[in-house]
Amino acid sequence: MLGDYQWSEQTCGRLSKWDKLRLLGLLAKAKCMEQSSRMAVSLRLRSVLQDADENWLALPDSQLVKQVEEEATALYSAPMLAHCYRTYFFAQLFARYYQLKVDSELLAVSSLLHDVGLCSPYSEQCSHTGFQIIGARHVQQRIQQAGYSQHKQRCAYEAVSLHLNLYIRPKPQFAEAAVLQRGATLDVIGANRHLFAPALLAWVHRYYARDGFRADILDTMQTIPHAPHSHAGFLGRCGFAALAAANPLDP
């Protein structure tokens, strides 16, 4: 579905030399686009999302979402659970900013479980499989067990498996993947926060505070034995932890 963005399931998230070059290219592209976007906003050539509809700060009311919330609460530490909730709501803000129609239920399930590969006992697989692939497989299985179509299973799988890709075009055909990637990246390193009025970010933080998040996310980067050729392992060597440590959203 995602063409150039798709990473082979057969590699378990293992990056080839070409993949690493492509990932560095996406990193450079994302940073350049963020800088140009920030300048456009400062010059009032680009708008900022000032508000959203009254229902944006709510999870979909479905049995599957309720079950996944229970699972996430049992798996994550409190700071990481709050991160997953913030990822969902930030993703919804990006969906509104780019005027993308998303499947909110799939986005909620994918957001809440996108970091499951960092949790015990799944994290034991990180030495040979990228944690985003571990999480994607788990999410696809949950969607399948709930009786959803293969198309929805694939959308959820891609949303989780691609969230470390650094840049995905905000297009309708891969809307969930694009906004989840942006929501997670905003929460971890503060990327593209300039696109939203401070009050919108403050609303999310009011309900899902950032207490302890910096320490927990850095711990997952530094103590989990990520495979050297996985996305997490490669991004770690590129200094991603320093970006997370300097996240301006954290107190």
N, C-alpha and C positions, 0 to 999 in steps of 0.2 A: 504493500500500500504506500509506503513512504519513499520508495525508490532509492535515491542516493543516501537517505538517512538510515536505511535498514542495515543492521549489523547481523551477520550470520549466526543463527542459533547453534550451528555446529561448533562454533569456536568458543562457546561458553563465555562470550564477552572478551576473548583474547584479541588484542590489537596487533595487526601486522604493522610493518614499518609504514606502509601507505596509509593505514588507518590513523597512525599517530600523526603523520603529516597533515592529514585531513582534519583531525581533531584540533591541532594547533591552528590550522587555517580558520576553523569555525570560531576558535577563541579570539583570534585577531579580528575576525569579521564582527563578532558580537561586541567587542570593546569599541571598535570604530563606529559601529552603528549607535551604540549607546552614547558616545561622545557627541556625535553629530545630532542625535535626538535631543540631548541635553542642551546643546547650543541653540537648536531650533526653538525649544521651549523658552529658554532665557530671552530670545529675541521675539517671542510671541508669534513665531511662525508655525508653531505646533501647539495643539491644545493639550490641556491637562484634564483628566477625568475628575470632576468636582463632586459628583454624587452618583448614586446608583438607585435602582428601584428598592422599595421597602423590604423586599424578600431576599436580598442578596446575602445577608448575613444569617443564613439558615441552611441546614443540611436537608437534602431531599428526605421526605417522610416515606421511607420504604423499609420493608422487612430486611432486605439485604443490607442496607446501610446500617440499620440497628445492630445486626449481627456482626458486621465488620467493626463497628464502634466498640463492641464488647471485646472482640478479638484484639483490636489495637490497644485497648486499655490494659489488657493482660500482658501484652508483648513489650510495650515501650516503657521507658522511664517517663516521668511526668514532663520533662522538658522536650523530649523527642515526640511525645504524643501531641503536645501543643504545636510543635513544628509542623506535624502532619495536618492538623486542623488549619493552621495559618496558610500552609501550602494550598489547600483547597480554596480558601477565601481569596487569597491573592490571585490564584488562577482564575477565579470568577471575575475579579477586577480586570485582568488582562482580556478575558473573553468579552467583557463589556467595552473595553477600550478599543479593541480591534473589531468589534461588532461581529464576533464569531458565535454561532449557535453551537452549544455544546450539550452533550448528554450529561446532565448534572449528576445523575445517579452513578454512572460509570466514572465520572471525574471524581466524585466523592470517594468511591471505593478505591480507585487507583491512588488518590492522594493519601488516604489514610493508611494504605499498605505499601506505599512506594519505597519505604525504607525498611521493610521487614527483613531484607537480607542482612541488615546490620544487627539484628536481634538474635540472641541465643535461642535455639540451637542452630539457626540458619547461618549465622556468621562463621561457623566452623567450615563452611564450604567456600569462604571468600579466598582461601589460599589457592584455589584452582578455578573458581568461577566468579565473574563480576557480580557484585551484590545486586546491581540493577537487574541482571538476568534472573537471579534467584527470586527476587521480588516479583518480576514479571511472570514467571512460571506460577508462582503462588497465586497471584491475582487472577490469572487466566483460569486456574483450577477452581477458584472460588466462584467466578462468573459461570463457568461450565456447570458446577454443582447446583447453581441456582436455576439452571435450565435456560440460560440465555443463548442467543444465536452465536454461530461461529464468528460472524462479523463483529458483534459486541465483544466477544472474547479477544479478538485480534486487536480491536481498538484499545482495550484495557491493557493488553500485553505491551503494545507499542508505547502507550503513554508512560508506563513504568520503565520499560527497557531503554527508552531513549531520553530519560530525564537528565542524563549526564552529558548529553551531546552539545551543550553550550549554546547552540542556535538551531532553531527549527522555524521555518517560515510560517507566519501566522495565516494559514490558508484553511478553508472549510474542510478539505478532505483529510486533514490531520489536526483538527482543532484541539481535541483533548490532549494530545501529545505536546502541541505547541504551548498551550497555556499552563499545563502542569510543569513543564520544563521551566517556564518563566516564573511561575509561582514559587517553585522550590529554590531557584537561583536567587530570586529577590530575598527570600527568607534567610538563605545561607550567607550570601555576600552583599546583599543590598542592591543588586543590579536593577536598574530601570525604575527605582523608587520615585524618580522625578516625574513620572507620568501620572502620578496620583496625588490628589490633594492630601496634605498631612492628616486631615481629619479622617479620611478613609482608612489610612494605615493605623491611626490611633484607635479606631473602632475595633479593628481586629485585635490589636494588642490589649485592649481593655478586657476582652473576653478570654484571650489566649496569650498570657504574658510570656515574656522572653526569659524569665528567671531561670538561670542555670543552663540555657541552651548553648551558649558559646562553649562552655566547658564540655558538655556532652557531645556536641558535633565534632569538636577537635579530638576528643577521645576516640571517636569512631574512625577518624582519619589516621591517628597515630598509634593506636594499640591493636586494632584488628589487622591481622596479617593479609592485607590485600595482595592478590597476585600481581607481580611486577608489571605484567603486560595487560592488566585489566584497565578499564577507564579510571577507576579510583586510584589504582597504583600509579598510573601514568600522570594523572592530574596532581597527585600528591608530590611527585618529583618536579612538577612544573610550578610549585608554590601555591597551590590552591588553599592549603591550610592558612597561609599568611593572609589571603583575602578574607577567609572566614573569621580569622582573629581580629581583623580590622573592620569588620562589618559595622557601618555607622548606625545601624538599627539597634545594636546591642548597647546597653548602658555601660 
